[in-house]
Amino acid sequence: MDGPSGGCPPAAAAAAAAPSRAKLPLGIVFSTALFCGEGAAAAVLCLSYGHSDDRFWLALTVFFVLCPSVLVQLTLIFVHRDLSRDRPLVLLMHLLQLGPVIRCMEALVVYCWSGKEEEPYVTITRKRRLRQGYEVEMEQEVGHSVRRLATHRNAFKRMAVIQAFLGSTPQLTLQLYISILEKYVPAARAVLMGICLVSVTYGALVCNILAIQVKYDDYKVQLRPLAFLCIVLWRSLEISTRVAVLVLFSTVFKHWIIPIALANLLVVFFLPWVQFWRSGTRLPDNIEKNFSRVGTVVVLCAFTLLYASINMFCWSAVQLKLADRDLIDKSQNWGRLAVYYVARLAENTALVILWYFFKTDVYENICTPLLVVQLLLGYCLGIYFMLLFFQYLHPCRQLFQHNVADFLHCVCCRRHTPGTPLRLQAPHEPGVRHSIV
């Protein structure tokens, strides 16, 4: 499907520059609520583990709360560049692991004060918007308040991804594993698993939004409600079935799950570095001016680790390209998407079938064949919603050179080569003229 030619109808001239209005930071409030809710639920659950003397589960639960929390504090400090500023209260709140709370309060104060006083604009942004197959150029004056809120939003988007895939996903996997072993789900654990599932789904949704914004930086991107719902269904089915398969397999093959998880993590971790090494280019120098080469490598390794953690449970929506200035491959590669989901579906199928044949008496009260079918169908249904989003609901689908239908048609054409044409001959009768139309 070819993209639009870029021309505009007479009525679609470039919009004049207008001051942009600050929007209510709902995403910041929601991310902060998830962060605080997960921490509070984990604290209540840790108290119950302490009363029952389950020190091992207590230690793992605390680890999966503190480790991502520290990374979240460092991310917020890094984005806001607070180390070079005199802000002792903010740094103290970060040391107390309450950085998102003070940042959320700052964003709400900025939003409440925006628009009450006329402020000079900082810059003018030019974006394109797709309307009925045409590109409309828009200019907006960005003031101090809008710019500060944009910085807060960028920081909280990265915080949501880190919290989801380095904290919530391991926590959800751990608590589900404990629930299966104990055959009992207390209220505190159920609440924590519910919050973790919401956090992971929201983090995957943010991954999709960030990927679209990075790939189509010149365009004003806005998801429609139906596209938003489609992504939520796609990501929740994909992640929940993946976690369930890994947990079921780990209950039977306790020693094999570790090498399988490490293989998934290390392959995706080293793949961008191998591609970077083969390209022969230098490390990007635009990450931070004050960073040395060692600091740049450390930041890139942490970024690659997050990328590998995302791909262990779901599609990351972007491909790392360390040789690029933006660190992201902006091309729409349907081949990589297809390879990922085919490989992941095959892996899930193999793991759940192995669990089915070697399951223990723990699952004697469960219809295991139905559970296997439900898990595989759930993952396939997640793939269906993913295809539906890219084919019909993607906000920039008009810019695709090829869409999902074109890719599937190309694959089918390769599999079914055209047969030899029939050689028709006209019957020959003396004195009669024939023709083949």
N, C-alpha and C positions, 0 to 999 in steps of 0.2 A: 504494500500500500504506500504509494508515494505521498510525501508530505506536501503541504501547501506551497504554492509558488512564492509566497512572501508579499504579493501585491495586496493592496487594500482597495476596497470599493470607495467611491467618492465620499460616502457618509462616514467612513471609518478612518478619518485622518488622525494624526498623532494627537493624543490628549495633551492639553496644556499642563504645565507644572502646577501642582496643587499641594498644599501642605498635608502630609500624611497624619492621620489620627492614631493615637495610641490605642491598642486593643487590650481588653482585659486579659491578663496573663493566666488563663485557665490551665494551660499545660504546666506552668510552674507550680500552681497550687496543687494540681493533681499529682505531680511527681513528688512534691514534698509530703503529701498525705500518704502516698504509697511507701515512701522511705520511713516515715514515722510509724505508720501502721505495722509494717513488717518488723521493725525493731521492737515495738511494744509487744506484738504477738510472740516474737521469739523470746523476749524476756520472760513472759508468763510461762511459756513452754519450758524454758530453762529452769524455772523454779520447780516445776513438776518433776523434771528429770533429777534435780538435786534432792527432792524429797524421796524419790524412789531409788536413789543411789545409782543412777545410770550415768556414770561419769564419762564413758566413751561417747554416748550420744550427746551428752551435754557439751563436751569439748568440740565435737564437730559442728553442732548448732551454733555455738559461739563463734567458731572460726568463720563460718559462712555468713555471719553477720558483720564481724569486725573487719575482715579482709576487704570486702567491697566498700565498706564505709570509709576506710582509710583512703582507698583509691578515689572515691567520690570527693572527699575533702581536697585531695591533691589536684583533682581535675578542676574543681571550682576555683581554687587559688591560682592555678595556671592560666585559666581563661581570663580571669579578672586581673591578673598581674598584681596581686596584693603584696608580694614579697618586696617590691620596690616602693611601696606606699606605707605611710604611717597609719595603720589601722589596727591597733592592738585588740580592740573588742572583737572585731571580726575574726582575727587570727585565734583569739581565745575560744571563740565558739567553734571554730574548726578543730582545735585541739580537743574539745569536749565532744566531738563528733556530731555537732549540731549546726554545721555550716549551712546545709540546705534551709534550715528554719530561718536564720538571719538573712539569707539571700532572698528567700520568699517574701519576708517582711520588707526588705529594701525594694523589691520589684513592685509590691503593692503600694508602697509610699510614692514611688515614682509615678505609677499610674494615677493615683489619686491627685497628685499635684499637676499632672500634665493637662494642658488646656486652660488652666486658670490664669496663667500669665502668658502674654505673647513673648515667644522666645525666637531668636534668630535661628535660621536653619543652618545645619552643619554642612550638608552636601545635598546634591540632587541626584536621585537614582533614576535610571532609565531601564524600564522593563518592557517586555512584550507580553501580550495576552492573546490567546487564541480565542477568536469569536467567530463561530459559524464558518470555519475553514480559512479565516483570514487572520493575519497578524496585526494587532493594533499596538503601536508604541505608546507607552505611558510614562510620564515624568512626575516625580513626587519630591517635594521638599522634605528632607529628613531633619527633624529638630533634635535637640539634646535628649529629651525624654524618650522619643522613639528609638534613638540610637542606644541609649542605656538599656531599655527594655529588650532590644534585639540582642544585646550582649548577654543579658540574663537568660533569654530563651535559648540561645546557642549553648550556653553552659549547661542548662538543665536538660537539653536534649542529649548531650553527651553523658550527663549523669544518669539519665534514664536507661541508656543502653548499657552502661557499666553495671548499674545496679541490677539490671535484668539478667544479664548473661554471666556475670561473675559472682552474683550473690543469690538471686531468686531462683535461677534454674538449678544450681547445685543444692540449694536448700529444699526445693520442691522434690528433687530426686531422693534426697536423704530421708525426708519425712515420709514419703510414700513407701520407701523401702522398710522403714521402721514399722509403719502401719501394717504392711503385709506380714512381717515376721511376728508381730504381736497379735494380729487378727483383731485389732481394736483401734479405733480412731477417737481420741478424746476431743472435746470441743476446742481447746487451745490449738491442737495440731491441725484440726480441720480449718480453723480460721487462718492459721499461718499458711497452709497450702493454698487456700483460696486467694489470699493476698499475693502470694508468689506467682500463681497462674495469671492473675490480672497484671502484675508487674511485667512478667515475661511477654505477654501479649502486647502490652503497651510499648515495651522496648522494641519488639519486632516491628510494630507499626511506625515507631520513630525511625527505625532503620530504613523503611520504605520511603518515608518522607524525606529523610536526609539524602538518600540515593537519588531521588527525583530532583531535589534542589541542586545537588552537585552536578548532575549530568545536564540539566537544563537551567543553568545559572542565569541565562539572559531572559528567562520567561517567568512571569508571575504565575505560580503554581498554587492551585487551590483544589482540594479534594471535595468531591460531592458526597452527600450522605450515603448514597448507595455504594460508592467506591470505598468509603470508610468502613461500612458494614462488611463488604466483601473481603477486605484485608483482615478485619478482625476474625471472621470465620476461617479464612485461609490459615492465618497464623496460629489461632487457638487449636485448630484440629491438627496441624502439623506438629506443633510443639508438644501437645498433650499426648498424642500417640507415640511420639518419639521417646518421651520420658517414660511412658508406661512400658514400652518394649525393653528399654534398657534396665528398668527396675525388675521386671519379670525375669529377664535373662540373668541378672546379678543374683537373684535369690537362689538360682540353681547352680550357676557357674561362678562362684564367688571369686575364684582366682583368675578366671579368664576375662572378667569384665575390665580389669585394670589394663592389661596390654591392649585390649580392643579400644578403650577410651584413649590411651596414650597414642595409639596408631592414628586414630581419627584426628587428634589434636596436633601431633607433630607433622603429619603429612601436609595439612593445610597451613601450618605455621611456616614450614620451610619452603613451600612452593613459591611464594612471592620473592623470597630471598634468592632462590635458584634462578628464577626469571630475571631478577635484577643483576645477578652475577653474570649471566649469559649475555645480557644486553651491553655490558662493558661501560656503563655510564657511572657518574659520580653520585654520591649521596646528595639529596636535596638540601639546600642551605637556607630555605625560607621557613623552617619550622620555628626557630627562635634565634634572634640575633645574638643573644648572650650565651647560647649553647656552644660547647666545644664539640668536636667530632664524636667523642665518647658519649656526651649527653644526647646528641642527635641519634646515635645508635640505640641508646637505652630507650628513648621515646618511641622510636620506630619498632623496637622489639615489643614494647608494651602494647602498641597499637596493633601489631601483628598477632599478639597473644589474644587480644580481644576479638580480632577478626576470626581466629581459629576457634575460639569458644563459641562464637555465634554460629559458625558453620557446623559445629558438632550437633546442634539441635535444630537448626533451621537454615534456610537460604539467607545469606547476608545481604542480598539485593545489590551489592557492589563487588567489584573485583579490585584487589589491591594491585597497584602498579608503582613500586617504589622508585622507579626511574622518572616518573611523572612529577611535575611540580605540585599538583594537587593530591598526589598519592592514590588517585582513583582512576581506573580505566573507564572512560566515559562512553565507550562504544557499547551498543546493545548486542550482546553476544548470546544468541539463542542456543548455540551449541553447548556452551558451558552450563547454562540453565538446565538443558535436557540431560546432560551427563550427570549433573549433581542429583537430580531427582530420580533418575533411573538407578543410579548407584545406591542412593539412600533407600529407595523402595526395596531393592534387592537385599540390602543389608538387613533392613527391618524384617523382611520375610524370612531370611535365614535365621536370625536370632529368635524370632517368635516360634518358628518351627522346631528349632533345637530345644527351646523351653518346653514346648508341648510334649515332645517325646521323652524328656528327662525330668519332668516336673515331679515334685514330691507330694506328700500327703497334705501339705498345707492348703492345696487347692481342691480338696475332695468335695467341698460344698459349692464349687463353681463349675458352671458348664464351660469347660475350657475350649472345646471346638468353636462355640459361639463367640467366646472372647477373642480367639485368634481372628475370626472373620471380621469382628467389629473393629479390631485394631487396624487390620489391613484396609478395610473399606473406609475407615476414618481418615487414614493417610491419603488414600486415593481421592477422597472427597476434598481434602485440603488442596491437592494438586488441581482438582477441577475448579475450585474457586480462584486459584492462582491464574489459571488459563483464562478464566472469565474476566478477571481484572485486567490482564494485559491486552485482551482482545477487544473489550468494549468499554472499560471504565477507567483506564489510565488517563490522567489529565493531559498528557502530551502524546497520546497515541497517533495523532495526525502527523507527528514528526517522524514516526517510524518509517524507515525505508522498507522494512518487511515486518509483518505482524505474525501472530501465532499461527493463523490459518495458512499463511504463505510458507512458513517453516514446515508445518505438517504436510502440506501439499508437496513440498520439495522432497521430504523423506519418503512419502508414498510413491512419488515418481521414480525415485532411485530404486525402490524395492520392486516395482512392477515395470519392468522394461517393456516397451511396446513390442508387440508381436509382429511377425512378418506380414506385410499387406497381402491381401488376396489379389491374385492376378486373374482378372476377369477377361474373358475373350468373347467377342461377339459371335453368335452362331452364324455359320456361313450357309447361305442358300443361294443357289444360282438365280440371278435376276432380281434379287431383293437387296435393298440398302438398309443397313442397321446402324444404330449409334448407341453409345453408352453415355448416359447423362449422369 
